[in-house]
Amino acid sequence: MNDSKANLQDTKRVFLKLGTCSRTFFYLLNREFGHPLETEERAADPLAGGLMQEGYQCGMLWGSALAVGAEAFRRSDDRGQAIGMAITATQHLMESFSNTAKSVNCSDITSCDWSSKFSMLKYLISGRFISCFKLAEKWAPEAIQSAIEGLSRDQTDLPQLPISCASQVAKKMGASDEEMVMVAGFAGGLGLSGNACGALSAAIWMNTLAWCRKQTGKSGYSNPNAVNILITFYGATDSEILCHKISGQFFKTIDDHTEFIKNGGCDKLIDVLARS
């Protein structure tokens, strides 16, 4: 774990080198667990800025969720159990991050409207971007600790076959079992929190992953299809992105979410995303 410790001691340098918060935390946690995933990490770039720079959940969370999903897959031979483990670990990450940053949303943390060039320029000139580097450095060891605790939590109370909306999208897009589990924590707006749609994020990541495999070494930010997926999504949801508004409910447990998906909840949206 020497490389992992070195990375943690210089999180800001890693962040500066990789360029996005989402990729940085995917990178850091993967190396803590001893399993680098360079292409998958590049594909996480579009999740930065609160998901395609929409200002929702911080990219540090999306990247961390992918990392615990990957580790959950390695820890369990049962895909359902691994999906449940990934969701539980993501919930731990969400709680830890919220306690540290006082919000899970990029827009609250940065006070930046990423859709406005003027706001972005002001964010850079004012030096507010430094606060993201400081937050990354502060939360990195906490992220690792909460990830380990979440992955180690007893899973005996899980439904028999846990389901994640994000995993269902990935499956329809041709994902491997590993990739399905990697995105599992996105379920219900990331860790069942009801925030920006996890199925959308899974579709963007899967599409970008396929693009990155063909474009060796390039940032996933350059994937031209990602914006089209977002546009298609907004067209299907009448410009709504919050999970709890799209689904009409907050999911209190993994079982609640599983039953919702099993009963056809969000089927049409999942199909739209898988085809986009």
Secondary structure, DSSP 8 states (H G I E B T S, - for coil): -HHHHHHHHTHHHHHHHH--HHHHHHHHHHHHHT---HHHHHTTGGGTTTTTTSS-B-HHHHHHHHHHHHHHHHH-S-HHHHHHHHHHHHHHHHHHHHHHHS-SBHHHHH---TT-HHHHHHHHHTTTHHHHHHHHHHHHHHHHHHHHHHHHS--TTS-SS---HHHHHHHHTT--HHHHHHTGGGTTTTTT---B-HHHHHHHHHHHHHHHHHSTT--GGG-THHHHHHHHHHHHHTT--BHHHHHSS---SHHHHHHHHHTTTTHHHHHHHHH-
